[in-house]
Amino acid sequence: MSSERKAAARSSAAAGAGSALGPLVAVGAVTVLSGTPPLSKYIHVQGLALATHRFFWLALVLGLVLGLRGGRITSGALRHGWRSGVLFAANIALFYSAVKMTTVANATIIGAVQPVLSLLVVGPLFGERVHRSDAAVTAVAIGGVVVVVYGSSITPVWSPRGDALALAAMLCWTGYLVVSRRARSELSALELQTVLTLVAGVLVAPVALASGQSFAVPRGDIAWLVVLVLVPGVGHTLVNWCHAHTPMVLLSLLFLLNPVVATALAALFLDEPVNGYQIAGMVVVVASLAVVVVRLQRRGAAQVSEGEGRRAGG
């Protein structure tokens, strides 16, 4: 095993053996981010222009916070964080464009495939053992998400282009989680989020300008734009913090909450209907995630006890 993989495995083991704080923060971060799809659809600005607004203003805020804490963006930080910025830019721009074309439910269900990709790559990359029971519970949870979206899409507005963009966004998000976890071994969560947001803004702004989309924000949407900039910015920073405190398998699985919460919020604020299928699917998703969280926490505690026993015996 290479030194890079050994280091990744040690980082992963430490995350798996951490306290309950990591998973709790991860749940909070995912819940916060789940509000992004309905909010981005509610704001009357086209996808690329909206993504540019978010990146520009968030980069400004994060840069100020980093400066007040005595930090700065260095060439080393850019070297470690630029890949995250590229994938973050692609994910946000593609998803914002997708959600403008199709329903929130249709856009978010495609993201449910992401944990499957993480289960396939997490083992060899980060030394995290994926148990068959984890894969089985993941399949059950994804089934629950499918039921949620089926319930909201019995009379779907078919948009193959929107679905294709959502699929591309999901692939970019998977890559983003992987490279950000690597970058967190070199950068703090705040440094990483500042760098990747700045890189994302630099990349998306010219594309948005070339597209001819209007950057004008209706007066009634300005307050919601502020919320879209700040709240998900906190959520993404918390996700980057969780990379050092939460197993990647668990972090990926928790994002199955995204379509469930997003569908509920869309029902409340966008008048998208909620029926028995959706409620049943939400129960399945939440229950499945609870099983995985408990199992991973028990394994982490067992690793800590085993390590302490070896040290005591030695």
PyMOL commands that set and color helices and strands:
alter all, ss='L'
color gray80, all
select helices_A, chain A and resi 3-16+21-33+36-42+47-68+75-101+104-126+132-152+160-183+189-211+219-242+248-254+257-269+276-313
alter helices_A, ss='H'
color red, helices_A
deselect
rebuild
show_as cartoon
